[in-house]
Amino acid sequence: MSEHNSPGESLSASKPATVTVFASPASWIESDALEQCRQVAALDGMIHVAGMPDLHPGKGAPIGAAMASSVLYPHLVGSDIGCGIAVFPFRLKRVVPERLAARFPDLDRPLDPEQDADDRAWDVLRGEVPAGHLDGLATVGRGNHFVELARVDTVLHPGHASRLGLDAGDLVLIVHSGSRGLGERILRAHTSVHGAGPAPDPAAYLAAHDDAVRWGSLNRRLLAARVAHALGAAPTEPIVDQCHNLVEVRDGVYLHRKGAAPGDGRDVLIAGTRGTASYLVAAHAGPDANHSVAHGAGRKMSRADALRRGRAKHTVEELRRTPVGSLVVCGDRQLLFEEAPTAYKRIEQVIGDLVEHRLATPVATTTPVITYKTRAAGATPRPDSQRRGRGRS
């Protein structure tokens, strides 16, 4: 049995920090990701590193990990502070995917507070924009970020799903986005002086960090409102909104999460791929897992490998119409291949590992209907139907 299959066992007995990876023998965990966990465990002040079943290598730190330390390390959170996934109930009278996909707004174009002052999406804004960061407002970003209209498929825990107001056949809008440059600016301000070292003024970093977390949550609400208005639905409040790139002060310890969702009694949407189900779970992770759960299926291929292998196996048309019959709106051909379902681990295996280790209970699955990655190639902006006809109050 390989070392990553033994929860509770330290990967490096000579180090004070422990490393636990919650993955079964059937799960593929790259050796580079395990090595990054060991490197993090060797940092001054580190107490415990918990790897999730979606663990994979990242830039400077593993992705899919929760890391507890007496010292605050900004690089363990990374540049996209505030990135997370929100789920919004969605009501439509008729669902024709091709027609709805054509009506999606251009989520690559930011909302401008002055030029778009009368856009109804602003109704979700309460108070001021955090940190006054106006760049990229209401845009989804690239990489693995997406906005997805999905249908609740299988309800696995009827009582819990009912409390969330969900039933089989219901529509939801899933939004995965982050702080659109704000978190990167915060990290760069630190690393340009201190590199991968600790924060010299944890309170100052946390104040800026908290702004980015609030900004990311606002951005997910703005994105959902833009899509709702464009598709003729009423905007709703999210039933789930969990950030998975953040640091939390818990019992006097800095709990860094990079690609790991808070799992202490929270409801979490664990994203699959654009061609597979996602899972809504009730998370109940304890201290061994640093009170965290997985945030998605997790990459099994680098972007370069996914691009090379994908071009040999798939056509663009195959990737824009998925095996589950959903549509992917994406005008960037390279991104289509990089984000192909085959580039990711099996979501069922990730969920199975969480269940096996008693970190989460599945509540329901969702199946994609339309996934927006970036504006469709050759698309022309539709007439703006989101105006109020009056300025912001």
N, C-alpha and C positions, 0 to 999 in steps of 0.2 A: 504494500500500500504506500503510495507516495505521500510526502509530508503534508501536502495541502489537504489531505483527506482525513485528518485527525483533529477535529475540533477540540480546543482546549490544550493542545500540545504546542509548546513553544518551538518555533522553527530554529531558534538559536539559543541553546541552553546557557551559553556564556554571557548573554546579554540580559539586562534586567527587564527589558520590555518583552512582552509576549506577543505572538502573532497567531491568530486563528483565522482560518479560511473556511467558510461554511459551504463546502462543495463536496459532492459525492464522487465516488470513483468514476462514474459515468460522465462527469463534467470535465470539460477541457479548460484547464488553467495554464496559461503560458508561463514558462520558467522565468521569463523576463519580468512578469508581473510579480511573481513570488520574490524575485531578487529585489525589486523595488520595495516590497513590503519589509524585507530584512533591512534594507538601507534606511527606511523610515524608522524602524524599530531601534536603530543604533543612534538616532539623534538624541541630543541632550534633553532630558526631561520626559522622554517618551515613556508611556505607561503600557499601552496596549494598542495593537493594530488589528482591526477586524476586517477581513476581506469577504465581500459578498460573492455569490455564485456567478455574478456577471463581471468579476474582476478581470481587468486587462491592463496592459502597460499604458502609461500616460507620459506627458512631458514633465519630468522631474518628480513625479509621484504617481502611484497607481490610481487608476480610475475604478470605482466600485469598492471604495474602502472608507472606513471610519476610523480615525486615529486620535486617541486620547493622550494628552500631554500636559505637563505642568508649564510648558512653554508654548507661546503662540507662534506658529510658523505660517505666514501668509501664503507661501508657495504650495502648501498642502491643500489649500482651498482652490488655488489656481486663479485664472484670469476671468472666468465667467461667473463671478460671485452673483448669487441670486438666481441662477438657472434652476428651473423647476418645471413641474407639470401640473396643470390645472384641468379640471373637468367641469363642464358647464352643461346643465340640462338644455335640450334644444327641441323646439316644437316646429314641425313643418307639416302642412296638409298633404303634400305630395312630394315624393322623392324620386326624381329622375336624374341619376348621377351625371349624365352628360350635360344636361341643362344647368344643373347646379354648379358643376365645375366651371362652366363658362361664365357664371355670375360671380364667382369668387372675386373679391377686390384684389388690387395689386398690393400685396403685403410686403413688397420690397420697397415701396414708396412710403417714407415717413409721413406722419401727420405733422403739419407745421402749425404751431399755436396761433399764428397770425393768418396765414393764407387759408388754413382749414378751420378757422375759428368757429364756423357754424356747423361743423360735422357733428352728428348726433353721438358719435362714439365718445366724445368728451364728457358725456353725462356720467360716465363711471368714475371720473376724476373727482376726488374729494380733497380739497385743499390744494397745495402746491405740488409740482412735480419734484420728487425727491432729488436732492443735490442740485436742483435746477438743470438737470441733464436733459436737454431737449433733442439731442442727436438720436436718430433711429427710433423715435417713438412709434409704437404700433407696428413695428416690423418684426418678422419672425427670425431673421438671421439665416446663416447657412449651416453646414455641417449636419449634425443629426437633429437639428431643430425642425419642427413641423407644426402645422395646424391641421387637425383631422376631424372630419365629420364621420362619426362611427355609430354603429348600432349595437345596443346591448343584446348579446347573443344568448349565452347560457347563464342563468342565475343559479349560483352554487350555494348561496346562503340567503334564502328568501327573506328571513326576518331582518337581517342587516341591510339587504338591498332595499327593502320596503322603508326602512328608517331614512334611507338616503333619497327616497322618492323614485326609485328605479324599478323597472319591470322589463321582462324580455320584450324586445321589439322597440324599446324607446331609443330615441336618438340622443347622442351627447356630442359635444364639441371638445376635443382634447387639444390643449395648447402646450407645446414644449418650447420654451424660449428663456432667454436670460437677460442680462443687463446691458447688452448692445453697446459695448465699448466702455461703459462706466467701470465695471469690474476690472477690465484690462488696464484702465488708467490708474486705478488704485494699486493694483499689483505692480505695475511698472514704476510707480513712484517709490515703492519699497525696494524692489530688486535693483533699481539703478544705483542705489546707495548701499544696500545691505545684502544683495544677492539672495541666496537661499537661506540666509540667516534668520534668526527670530525677529519679531517686531520689537523695536526698542521702546515703543510707547504703545502697549496693547490697547489702551483706552482710545487713543486717536485712531488706530487702525479699525477698531470695532465700530466707532462712530461712522466712519466712511463705509465700512462693510455693511452696516445696517441700512444705510441709505441705498446701497446697491440691491440688497434683498428686497426692500420695499419697492424699488424701481422695477425689479423683475416681476413682482406680483402685479403691479399696476400695468405693466406692458402686456401681460397675459390677459388681463381684463379688457384692455383697449383692443387687442387683437380679436378677442371673442366678440366684442361689440361691433367691430367693423364687419365681421363675417355675418353676424346675425342680421344687421341692417341690410346688407347686400343681398342676403338670401330670403328676406321677408319674414324673419323670425324676431321675436322679442328678446332682447338681451336678458340674461339671467345671472344670478350670483353663482359662483362656483361651489360645488358640493365637495370638491377636493382641490387643494392648492398647496402642494408641498415642494419646498425648495430642496435641491439635493447637492448644491455647492455652497457650503456655508460653514461657519464655525460657531459653536454654541458653548457658552460658559455653563457647565453643569457640575454642581457640587465642588466648585472651586477648580475645576479642570477644564482645559480647552479641548472641546470635542470637535475635531476637524472632519468634515465630510466632503469627499470629492467623488461625485457620482454615486452617492448613497443617500437614501431618503430617511428622514426621521421615522423611527419604527416603534416609538413608545406610545402605543394606543392611538395611532393615527390611521386614517384611511389613505391609501397610497395607490396611485395608478402606476403600474409597472409596465412600461411600454414594450411591446413586441417589435415587429418590423412593419414596413408598409404593406407586406403581403401576408401577415399572420395576425393572430389575435393579440390583444393586450389584456392584462389582468388587473382588476380592481381588487385590492386585498385589504383586510383588516390586519394591521401590523401590531405585533406584541413582542418585540425583541427586547431582551434583557441586557444586562451589563456585559456578558460574554461577547455579544455582538455590537457592543458600544451603542445599544439602543437604536440600531439602524437596520434597514433592509435594502435590497437591490433597487435600482432605479430603472432598469431596462434589461433587454436581452444581453447586452454587452457584445462588443465586437470580437469576432474570432479572426478577422483578417485586417491588416493595415489597409489604409485607403489605396496605397499603391498596388497592393496585391489584389484588392477587390476590383480595381480598375482593369488590371491586366487579365485576371481570370474572368471577370464579368464580360469583357469584350469578346472572349473566346466562347462563352457559353450562352449569352443572352443577346437579344436585339433590343433596341430602344423601345420598340412597340411592346415587347413582352414585359418590360419593366414599367411601362405606363399603364398597363392593364394587368393587374396582379392575379395570382391563382385564386384568390377569394372573390374575384370579380370587381374589385375596387379600382378607382382611377387615381393616378398620381399626377398632379399638376407640377411639372418641373421642366423648365426650358433649358436647364444646364445638363447636357448629356453626360459630362464627366461625373457630376454629382449623382445622377441616376445610377451609374455603375458603382460608385463608391458607397452608396446607401442601399444597394440591392439586398433583398432579404437573405441571400446566401452569405453575405458578409458578416452576419450576426449569428450568435449562438441560438439554440432552440429555446424559445421562451418557456415552453413546457418544462424543460429541464431546470431552468432557473427557478421557476415557481415550485417545482417538486423538491428542490433542495431547501427552499425556505420552509416549506411545509414539514419536510423530514426533520429539520432542526428546530421546529416549533417557533419560527420567527414570524410567521404570518398565516392567515387563513384566507383562502380565496373567497371572494364574494360574488363576482360576476366576470364574464369575459365580454370584451367588445371587439367587433369586427369592422375594419375600415370600410367606408363607403367612398370618400374622397380624401386624399391627403395632399395638402399644399406644401411644397418644398420651396419653390421659387417660381416667379412668373413664367407662364408658358411661352415658349419660343414663338416670336412673331405676333404675340397678342397685342392688341391695341386697347388702351384704357377705355372702359365702358363709361357712359355718361354717369356722373356722380349722382346717385340716388339717395345719398346719406345725409343730404343737407336739411337743416331745420327751417331754412328760410329766414333765419334771424341770427344775430351774433350771440356769442356766449354771454351769459349774464355774470 
